[in-house]
Amino acid sequence: MPPRVPLEQRHRVIAMSLCGKSQNEIAKSVGVTQATVSRIVQAYRDEGRICDAPRHLKRKTTEEEDHAIVAAACVAPFMTAGQLKQVAGVDVSDNLVRTRLREAGLRNRVAVQKPKLSATNKEKRLQFARDHIEWTVEDWENVVFTDESTVCTKWSQQQKVYRPDLMRYDPHYVQKVKSSGRTSVNIWGVITKNGLGPLRRISGRFCAEAYLEIIDQELLPHLLDGPFTDGCFYLQHDLSPVHAARAVKEHLEQLGVMTLSWPPQGADLNIIENVWGILKSNLSKMSLHDASADGLWEAVKSAWDALKDDVDLVPALFDSLPRRIAGVAQSGGEFQRY
Protein backbone atom coordinates (compact mmCIF):
# COMPACT_ATOMS: atom_id res chain seq x y z
CA MET A 1 0.00 0.00 0.00
CA PRO A 2 1.51 3.37 -1.05
CA PRO A 3 2.36 5.80 1.75
CA ARG A 4 0.00 8.65 2.53
CA VAL A 5 0.91 12.08 1.16
CA PRO A 6 1.17 14.70 3.93
CA LEU A 7 -1.62 17.29 3.95
CA GLU A 8 0.85 20.16 3.41
CA GLN A 9 2.07 18.61 0.16
CA ARG A 10 -1.50 17.96 -0.97
CA HIS A 11 -2.33 21.66 -0.49
CA ARG A 12 0.74 22.59 -2.59
CA VAL A 13 -0.41 20.24 -5.37
CA ILE A 14 -3.89 21.84 -5.48
CA ALA A 15 -2.48 25.38 -5.28
CA MET A 16 -0.05 24.79 -8.16
CA SER A 17 -2.78 23.12 -10.22
CA LEU A 18 -5.09 26.10 -9.72
CA CYS A 19 -2.23 28.35 -10.85
CA GLY A 20 -2.08 26.48 -14.16
CA LYS A 21 1.03 24.37 -13.54
CA SER A 22 1.26 21.07 -15.41
CA GLN A 23 1.07 17.80 -13.48
CA ASN A 24 4.66 17.02 -14.50
CA GLU A 25 5.88 20.35 -13.09
CA ILE A 26 3.90 19.84 -9.90
CA ALA A 27 5.27 16.33 -9.43
CA LYS A 28 8.87 17.50 -9.74
CA SER A 29 8.35 20.48 -7.42
CA VAL A 30 6.49 18.61 -4.69
CA GLY A 31 8.53 15.41 -4.90
CA VAL A 32 5.78 12.91 -5.74
CA THR A 33 4.88 10.91 -8.80
CA GLN A 34 2.75 12.33 -11.60
CA ALA A 35 0.16 9.62 -10.88
CA THR A 36 -0.11 10.87 -7.29
CA VAL A 37 -0.60 14.45 -8.54
CA SER A 38 -3.30 13.26 -10.91
CA ARG A 39 -5.13 11.39 -8.12
CA ILE A 40 -5.02 14.40 -5.73
CA VAL A 41 -6.22 16.84 -8.41
CA GLN A 42 -8.99 14.49 -9.55
CA ALA A 43 -10.26 14.07 -5.96
CA TYR A 44 -10.35 17.84 -5.54
CA ARG A 45 -12.28 18.35 -8.80
CA ASP A 46 -14.78 15.54 -8.19
CA GLU A 47 -15.30 15.73 -4.43
CA GLY A 48 -13.72 18.98 -3.29
CA ARG A 49 -11.54 16.80 -1.09
CA ILE A 50 -7.89 17.62 -0.35
CA CYS A 51 -7.17 15.19 2.48
CA ASP A 52 -6.49 11.56 1.76
CA ALA A 53 -9.48 9.24 1.50
CA PRO A 54 -10.05 6.97 4.51
CA ARG A 55 -8.61 3.53 4.05
CA HIS A 56 -10.81 0.58 4.90
CA LEU A 57 -8.57 -2.22 6.07
CA LYS A 58 -9.66 -5.76 5.51
CA ARG A 59 -10.62 -7.49 8.78
CA LYS A 60 -7.86 -9.93 9.68
CA THR A 61 -10.17 -12.56 11.14
CA THR A 62 -13.32 -14.16 9.82
CA GLU A 63 -16.56 -14.34 11.76
CA GLU A 64 -15.91 -18.04 12.41
CA GLU A 65 -12.45 -17.28 13.80
CA ASP A 66 -13.89 -14.56 16.06
CA HIS A 67 -16.41 -17.07 17.42
CA ALA A 68 -13.63 -19.59 18.02
CA ILE A 69 -11.56 -17.07 20.01
CA VAL A 70 -14.50 -16.06 22.20
CA ALA A 71 -15.58 -19.68 22.71
CA ALA A 72 -12.07 -20.63 23.84
CA ALA A 73 -12.02 -17.79 26.38
CA CYS A 74 -15.44 -18.75 27.73
CA VAL A 75 -14.35 -22.35 28.25
CA ALA A 76 -10.90 -21.48 29.66
CA PRO A 77 -10.97 -17.83 30.85
CA PHE A 78 -7.62 -18.10 32.68
CA MET A 79 -5.66 -18.82 29.49
CA THR A 80 -3.38 -16.15 28.03
CA ALA A 81 -4.05 -14.59 24.65
CA GLY A 82 -1.26 -16.72 23.18
CA GLN A 83 -2.80 -19.91 24.53
CA LEU A 84 -6.28 -18.94 23.37
CA LYS A 85 -5.21 -18.40 19.77
CA GLN A 86 -3.62 -21.86 19.75
CA VAL A 87 -6.80 -23.44 21.06
CA ALA A 88 -8.90 -21.46 18.58
CA GLY A 89 -6.53 -22.35 15.74
CA VAL A 90 -6.10 -18.81 14.44
CA ASP A 91 -2.89 -17.32 13.08
CA VAL A 92 -3.03 -13.76 14.45
CA SER A 93 -1.18 -11.65 17.01
CA ASP A 94 -1.88 -11.79 20.73
CA ASN A 95 -3.04 -8.16 20.60
CA LEU A 96 -5.65 -9.00 18.00
CA VAL A 97 -6.95 -11.83 20.19
CA ARG A 98 -7.35 -9.34 23.06
CA THR A 99 -9.13 -6.93 20.71
CA ARG A 100 -11.62 -9.56 19.59
CA LEU A 101 -12.30 -10.50 23.22
CA ARG A 102 -12.85 -6.85 24.18
CA GLU A 103 -15.27 -6.51 21.27
CA ALA A 104 -17.17 -9.47 22.72
CA GLY A 105 -17.29 -7.85 26.18
CA LEU A 106 -14.55 -10.02 27.72
CA ARG A 107 -11.94 -7.85 29.39
CA ASN A 108 -8.70 -9.03 30.94
CA ARG A 109 -8.97 -8.47 34.69
CA VAL A 110 -7.29 -9.69 37.85
CA ALA A 111 -9.22 -12.66 39.22
CA VAL A 112 -10.50 -12.38 42.77
CA GLN A 113 -9.28 -14.85 45.37
CA LYS A 114 -11.85 -14.06 48.04
CA PRO A 115 -15.51 -14.96 48.54
CA LYS A 116 -18.30 -12.62 47.66
CA LEU A 117 -19.50 -10.26 50.37
CA SER A 118 -22.92 -11.46 51.53
CA ALA A 119 -25.79 -9.04 52.07
CA THR A 120 -25.87 -9.85 55.79
CA ASN A 121 -22.16 -9.23 56.26
CA LYS A 122 -22.33 -6.10 54.15
CA GLU A 123 -24.98 -4.72 56.48
CA LYS A 124 -22.88 -5.59 59.55
CA ARG A 125 -19.86 -3.88 58.01
CA LEU A 126 -21.99 -0.83 57.27
CA GLN A 127 -23.25 -0.69 60.85
CA PHE A 128 -19.68 -0.98 62.17
CA ALA A 129 -18.65 1.93 59.96
CA ARG A 130 -21.57 4.04 61.14
CA ASP A 131 -20.71 3.28 64.76
CA HIS A 132 -17.12 4.44 64.25
CA ILE A 133 -17.53 7.14 61.60
CA GLU A 134 -16.54 9.88 64.05
CA TRP A 135 -13.45 8.12 65.36
CA THR A 136 -10.29 10.12 64.80
CA VAL A 137 -6.78 8.79 64.31
CA GLU A 138 -6.21 9.41 68.03
CA ASP A 139 -9.20 7.20 68.86
CA TRP A 140 -7.87 4.41 66.65
CA GLU A 141 -4.48 4.65 68.33
CA ASN A 142 -6.13 3.14 71.41
CA VAL A 143 -6.77 -0.05 69.44
CA VAL A 144 -4.38 -3.01 69.43
CA PHE A 145 -4.53 -4.89 66.12
CA THR A 146 -3.71 -8.60 66.15
CA ASP A 147 -3.99 -11.40 63.64
CA GLU A 148 -2.67 -14.75 62.50
CA SER A 149 -1.31 -15.52 59.07
CA THR A 150 0.41 -18.26 57.12
CA VAL A 151 3.67 -17.66 55.27
CA CYS A 152 4.67 -20.11 52.54
CA THR A 153 7.64 -20.86 50.34
CA LYS A 154 5.33 -20.76 47.31
CA TRP A 155 2.56 -18.28 46.68
CA SER A 156 -0.39 -18.57 44.33
CA GLN A 157 0.07 -15.35 42.40
CA GLN A 158 -3.09 -13.63 41.25
CA GLN A 159 -3.97 -14.57 37.69
CA LYS A 160 -5.59 -12.58 34.92
CA VAL A 161 -8.97 -13.77 33.64
CA TYR A 162 -11.14 -12.87 30.65
CA ARG A 163 -14.61 -12.27 32.05
CA PRO A 164 -17.74 -10.26 31.21
CA ASP A 165 -18.92 -7.29 33.24
CA LEU A 166 -20.77 -7.99 36.51
CA MET A 167 -19.30 -11.52 36.74
CA ARG A 168 -16.50 -10.74 39.20
CA TYR A 169 -17.59 -13.32 41.79
CA ASP A 170 -18.97 -15.96 39.45
CA PRO A 171 -17.22 -19.23 40.48
CA HIS A 172 -16.17 -19.80 36.86
CA TYR A 173 -14.01 -16.68 37.00
CA VAL A 174 -12.71 -16.88 40.60
CA GLN A 175 -9.14 -18.11 41.02
CA LYS A 176 -8.68 -21.30 43.03
CA VAL A 177 -5.67 -21.04 45.36
CA LYS A 178 -3.54 -24.15 45.62
CA SER A 179 -1.67 -25.10 48.78
CA SER A 180 0.22 -28.26 47.88
CA GLY A 181 3.96 -28.60 47.35
CA ARG A 182 5.01 -25.88 49.73
CA THR A 183 6.49 -25.32 53.18
CA SER A 184 4.48 -23.08 55.47
CA VAL A 185 4.77 -21.41 58.87
CA ASN A 186 1.83 -20.09 60.89
CA ILE A 187 2.48 -16.83 62.74
CA TRP A 188 0.76 -14.38 65.08
CA GLY A 189 1.60 -10.69 65.32
CA VAL A 190 0.46 -7.43 66.88
CA ILE A 191 0.53 -3.74 65.94
CA THR A 192 0.05 -0.75 68.23
CA LYS A 193 0.46 2.98 67.85
CA ASN A 194 4.13 2.46 68.81
CA GLY A 195 4.80 0.15 65.87
CA LEU A 196 5.17 -3.55 65.23
CA GLY A 197 5.18 -5.68 68.36
CA PRO A 198 6.27 -9.25 69.00
CA LEU A 199 5.91 -11.97 66.38
CA ARG A 200 5.15 -15.52 67.47
CA ARG A 201 5.42 -18.78 65.57
CA ILE A 202 2.37 -21.01 65.99
CA SER A 203 3.38 -24.65 66.29
CA GLY A 204 0.79 -27.35 65.87
CA ARG A 205 -2.94 -26.74 65.80
CA PHE A 206 -4.05 -23.22 66.66
CA CYS A 207 -6.77 -23.55 69.27
CA ALA A 208 -8.19 -21.54 72.17
CA GLU A 209 -5.54 -22.87 74.56
CA ALA A 210 -2.76 -21.82 72.21
CA TYR A 211 -4.28 -18.36 71.83
CA LEU A 212 -4.62 -17.93 75.59
CA GLU A 213 -0.92 -18.74 75.91
CA ILE A 214 -0.09 -16.02 73.38
CA ILE A 215 -2.28 -13.51 75.22
CA ASP A 216 -0.62 -14.21 78.56
CA GLN A 217 2.97 -14.68 77.40
CA GLU A 218 3.27 -12.28 74.46
CA LEU A 219 0.43 -9.80 74.10
CA LEU A 220 -0.26 -8.49 77.59
CA PRO A 221 3.39 -8.27 78.73
CA HIS A 222 4.20 -6.27 75.59
CA LEU A 223 1.24 -3.90 76.00
CA LEU A 224 1.57 -3.29 79.73
CA ASP A 225 5.33 -2.79 79.57
CA GLY A 226 5.16 -0.27 76.74
CA PRO A 227 2.30 1.23 74.73
CA PHE A 228 -0.44 0.93 77.39
CA THR A 229 1.05 0.91 80.88
CA ASP A 230 -2.34 1.99 82.26
CA GLY A 231 -4.05 -1.02 80.68
CA CYS A 232 -6.51 1.17 78.77
CA PHE A 233 -6.82 -0.15 75.23
CA TYR A 234 -9.19 -1.98 72.91
CA LEU A 235 -8.14 -5.40 71.66
CA GLN A 236 -9.03 -6.09 68.05
CA HIS A 237 -9.22 -9.62 66.74
CA ASP A 238 -11.49 -11.05 64.07
CA LEU A 239 -14.40 -13.45 64.41
CA SER A 240 -12.48 -16.69 63.95
CA PRO A 241 -13.71 -19.62 66.11
CA VAL A 242 -10.52 -19.47 68.18
CA HIS A 243 -10.97 -15.79 69.05
CA ALA A 244 -14.67 -16.27 69.72
CA ALA A 245 -14.19 -19.31 71.97
CA ARG A 246 -15.89 -19.09 75.36
CA ALA A 247 -12.63 -19.72 77.19
CA VAL A 248 -10.99 -16.78 75.43
CA LYS A 249 -13.92 -14.44 76.10
CA GLU A 250 -14.07 -15.36 79.77
CA HIS A 251 -10.32 -15.00 80.22
CA LEU A 252 -10.29 -11.53 78.67
CA GLU A 253 -13.26 -10.46 80.79
CA GLN A 254 -11.50 -11.66 83.96
CA LEU A 255 -8.44 -9.63 82.98
CA GLY A 256 -10.55 -6.56 82.27
CA VAL A 257 -9.45 -6.40 78.63
CA MET A 258 -11.89 -4.46 76.44
CA THR A 259 -12.40 -5.94 72.98
CA LEU A 260 -13.49 -4.08 69.88
CA SER A 261 -16.52 -5.70 68.29
CA TRP A 262 -15.29 -6.50 64.78
CA PRO A 263 -17.45 -6.99 61.67
CA PRO A 264 -17.37 -10.17 59.57
CA GLN A 265 -15.15 -10.15 56.49
CA GLY A 266 -13.35 -7.13 57.89
CA ALA A 267 -9.80 -7.88 56.74
CA ASP A 268 -9.70 -4.66 54.68
CA LEU A 269 -10.20 -2.70 57.90
CA ASN A 270 -7.48 -4.50 59.85
CA ILE A 271 -4.22 -2.65 59.26
CA ILE A 272 -2.11 -5.67 60.21
CA GLU A 273 -3.33 -7.29 56.99
CA ASN A 274 -1.35 -4.66 55.10
CA VAL A 275 1.74 -5.58 57.09
CA TRP A 276 1.25 -9.24 56.22
CA GLY A 277 1.02 -8.25 52.57
CA ILE A 278 4.25 -6.24 52.68
CA LEU A 279 5.99 -8.99 54.64
CA LYS A 280 5.01 -11.68 52.15
CA SER A 281 5.92 -9.49 49.21
CA ASN A 282 9.40 -8.99 50.66
CA LEU A 283 9.77 -12.71 51.35
CA SER A 284 8.68 -13.60 47.81
CA LYS A 285 11.78 -11.80 46.51
CA MET A 286 14.04 -14.14 48.46
CA SER A 287 15.23 -17.59 47.39
CA LEU A 288 13.09 -19.60 49.80
CA HIS A 289 11.66 -22.28 47.51
CA ASP A 290 13.72 -25.05 49.13
CA ALA A 291 13.71 -23.64 52.65
CA SER A 292 12.75 -25.81 55.61
CA ALA A 293 10.07 -24.67 58.04
CA ASP A 294 12.76 -23.52 60.47
CA GLY A 295 14.62 -21.71 57.71
CA LEU A 296 11.43 -20.01 56.60
CA TRP A 297 10.71 -18.93 60.17
CA GLU A 298 14.15 -17.32 60.45
CA ALA A 299 13.51 -15.44 57.23
CA VAL A 300 10.11 -14.30 58.49
CA LYS A 301 11.62 -12.97 61.74
CA SER A 302 14.29 -11.08 59.83
CA ALA A 303 11.70 -9.56 57.48
CA TRP A 304 9.49 -8.57 60.45
CA ASP A 305 12.42 -6.91 62.21
CA ALA A 306 13.26 -5.04 59.01
CA LEU A 307 9.71 -3.65 58.88
CA LYS A 308 10.09 -2.41 62.45
CA ASP A 309 12.76 -0.02 61.17
CA ASP A 310 10.27 1.64 58.81
CA VAL A 311 9.16 4.49 61.09
CA ASP A 312 6.57 5.75 58.59
CA LEU A 313 4.73 2.46 58.04
CA VAL A 314 2.53 2.13 61.12
CA PRO A 315 1.62 5.85 61.45
CA ALA A 316 0.47 5.79 57.81
CA LEU A 317 -1.67 2.74 58.49
CA PHE A 318 -3.35 4.34 61.52
CA ASP A 319 -3.89 7.54 59.51
CA SER A 320 -5.77 5.47 56.89
CA LEU A 321 -8.37 4.10 59.31
CA PRO A 322 -10.82 7.05 59.23
CA ARG A 323 -10.72 6.91 55.42
CA ARG A 324 -11.37 3.18 55.42
CA ILE A 325 -14.36 3.58 57.72
CA ALA A 326 -15.70 6.46 55.63
CA GLY A 327 -15.30 4.36 52.49
CA VAL A 328 -17.32 1.49 53.97
CA ALA A 329 -20.04 3.90 55.11
CA GLN A 330 -20.24 5.65 51.74
CA SER A 331 -20.28 2.41 49.74
CA GLY A 332 -22.97 0.71 51.79
CA GLY A 333 -20.60 -1.79 53.38
CA GLU A 334 -18.55 -2.80 50.34
CA PHE A 335 -14.92 -3.95 50.47
CA GLN A 336 -12.34 -1.17 50.35
CA ARG A 337 -9.12 -1.19 48.32
CA TYR A 338 -6.68 -1.49 51.20
N, C-alpha and C positions, 0 to 999 in steps of 0.2 A: 504494500500500500504506500503510495507516494506521500512524502511529508507534507504537513500543512504549511501554507504560505502565511507568514505573519501578517496581521491586519495592516500594519504600517506600509508594507510593500504592496498590498492589495489596493490601498488608497492611492499610492503612487501610480499604479497601473491604470486605474480609472481616470486619474487626473491627466496623465499623459495622453490617454486615448481621447478624452474630451478636448484636448488641445490639438488634436489632429495628427499625433505621432503615429507612425506605422507600428504594427505589432512586433516587427523585427527590431525596430529601434527601441521599443519599450523593453523587450526581452533582454537586450544587451545592457541597457541602462540599469534595470532593476536586478538583473542577475538570475533570471528564471528562464525556462524554455518558452518558445513561442506558443507551444500548445497550452501551457499554463496561462499565458496572457490571453489567449483566445477564450479559454474556459471562464476566466474572471470577467472579461468584457461581456461575454455572452450572458452570464448570470446577471450582470448589472442591467443589460438591455431588457432581458426577459422578465426578471423578477424584482429589479431594483435592489438586488442584494449584493453587498460588498463582502461581508464575512463569509467564511467557508461554510458549506452546507453541513448539517449534522450528519455524522456517520453512524449508521445502524450496524452494530457488530452482530455477527451471527452468534446465537446462543451456543455455548460450548458443550452443553449437555442436552440430551433429549428428554422428553417428558417421562419416558420409562426409566431413564437413569436417575432423574430427580426422585421418582417414587422409590427407587431402590436405595438411594442414600437415606431418605427419610425413614424408610422401613427398617433399615439396619440400625439407625439411631434409636428407634422406638423399642426394638428388641434388646439392644445392648447399649443403653445410654451412657455407660461409663467408658466406652471405647474412645480413642483419640480419632481425630479427623483422618489421620493416615490409616488407622486400622479400619475405619468405616468404609473408606473407598476401596480397600481390598475386599471386604465382605460384599460390598455392592457391585464389585467388578467394573469400576469405572476408572478410566485413565485421565485423571484431572489433578490439579494441585490441591493441597490441603486447604488452602484459603478458599478455593471455589466450593469445596465440600462444606465449609463453615458458612459460606454465603447461602448455599441452597438450604441449609438447616435453619438459618435465620429467617429466610423467606417463608419457611414452613412453620415459623413460630417456636422453633427449638433453639434456645440460646444456651451458650456454654457458661455454666455457673458452678460455684463451689458447692458441693453436696453437703447437706447438713449431717451431723453425726449425733444429733440429740433428738429426743422425742418431742412431739408436738405439745405445745402448751394447752392444757385442757381448759375448758371454760370455767370450771370450778377453781382451778389453781390460778387462773388469770384474775378472777375476782378477789381471791385472797391476797394476791400480790398487789392489786390495786388498793385494797383496804390498808395493807401495810404501808404503802406509799402515802396514802392520805393521813394515816396516823403519825407519820414522821416527816411530813412535808415541810414543817417549820423548823426542823432540826438544823442547826448550824454545824460547821466543821468542828467547833468547840464541843458541841454536844456529842458528835460522833467520836471524838477523841476519848470519850469515857467508855467506849466499847472495845472489848478484847475479841479479836477475830481469830478463830481457830478452825482447823480442818484437817482431814486426812487426804492423802493422795497416793497414787502408785506411780513409781518411776520405773521405766523399762529400758532395756538395751535396744529395743526396736520399737518404733512408733508407726502407727498407721496414719500416714500423711493424708490430709484431706485431698480428695480427688475432685476433678472437674466432671460435670455431668451435663448432657444435653437434655433439657426438660422444658416443657411448656410453662407459660405463666400460670400462677396460682396452684402449682403442683409441688411446691417446696417440700412438703412433708408426706407426699405420697410414698408409700413403702418402696415402690419400684425405683424411686429416685433418691432414696436415703442410703448413704454409705454404711455398709456393715463393717464394723471394726474387729479385726482379728486379734487374737491374743496368744496364739501358739508360737512356739519356736523362739521364745525370748526369756531373758532373765529379768525378774522384777523385784523391787523392794517397796514395801509399804511404809509410809512415813506420816508423822503428825507434826504440825507446826503451829506457831502462834505469832500474831502481829499486834503490837500496841502502838500508841502514839509515839513511843520512844524508838520504834523500829522493829526489826525482826528479832524474835525471841529464840528460845531453845528449839531444836529440831530433834525429834525422837524417832528411832527406827521401831517399827511394829513387827515383832516376831510372832509367828503363829497366827492363830485366828484372833481377829479383833472383836472383842466382846465387851460387855459392860464392866466386867472385872478388870480387863486390861485398860479400859478408859479411866476407871476410877484410880488406877495406879498412876496413870499419866497426870491426872488432876492433882493428886496428892504429892507426887514426886517431882513433877516438872512445872506444871502450870502455876499453882498457887505460890510455891516458893519464889518463882521468877517475878510474879506480880507484886507480892507483898514486900519483896526486897528491893524493888525498883520503881516501876511506873505508878503503882497504886499502894503506897505504904499505909494509907488509911483504909484500904479494903473497899473503897467505893468505886465500883465499876460494873458494867454490864457484860456478861459472858455471852458471846454469840457462838452458837453451833447449829448446824442444820437439823433437819427432822429425821435423820437416819435412825433406824431401830436401836442402835447402840446408845445414841445421845438421848433418845426418848425413853430408855429403859427406866422402870420404876426405881431400881436401885440407884441409878445416877441422879434422878430427880430428888429422891429423898436425901441423898448424901449432900447435894448442893444446898438444899433447903436447910439442913442441919448446920452447914457451914455459913449460912447467911449470904450465899452467893446469888446475886440477882442475875437472871437470864433474860436475854432479849428474845421475845417471841418472834421467830423467823418464819417467813412465808415458804410454801413449797416451791420447788424449782427456782430457788433464789440464788443460784450460783453467780449470776451476773451482778448481784449486789454485794457479794462477799469479796472484799478486796484481796484476800489471801489467794483467791483463784488466779488473780493476775500474777501474783508472785510465783505460783506453781507454773504458770505458762512461761514466764521468763526463765525460770529455773530449768524447765525441760527443754526450752529452746537452746539454752546455753549448753546443756548436756548433749543435745543431739549433734553438736558440732565437734564433739570429742570422739575418739576412736574407742567406743565402748561395746562394740558388737560381740566381742568374745569375753567380756568381763564376767567374773563370778559375781554372786550376790554381794559378797563382802567387798569386792573391788568396786562394784557399782555404788555401794553405800559410802565408801570413802570419797568417791567422786561427787556424790550428792552433798556430803558435808562440806567439801571444799567449795562447791558452787554456791551453797547457802551462805557460807562465811563471806564469799566474795560479794554477794548481794548486800550483806550487812554494811559494806563499805560505801554503798551508794546512798549518800545522805539525802538525796532528792527523791528517792523512790517512794518511801512510805508517806512523807508529807503530801506528795502528789496524789497518792491513792486516797488518802483521807479527804483531800480537797475535792475529789471527784464524787464523793458520796451524795452531797445535796443534788448534784446534777443527775445522778443515777435515779434517785428517788423522784425527782421532778419528771424525768423521762418516763418512768413507769406510770406516774399519775396522769401525764398528758396523753399517753398512748393507750390508756385503758387496761394497763397491766401487762403489756407486751414485753418480751425480752428486750434488753438494751445491748448495744454494741460495746460491751466492756469485757 
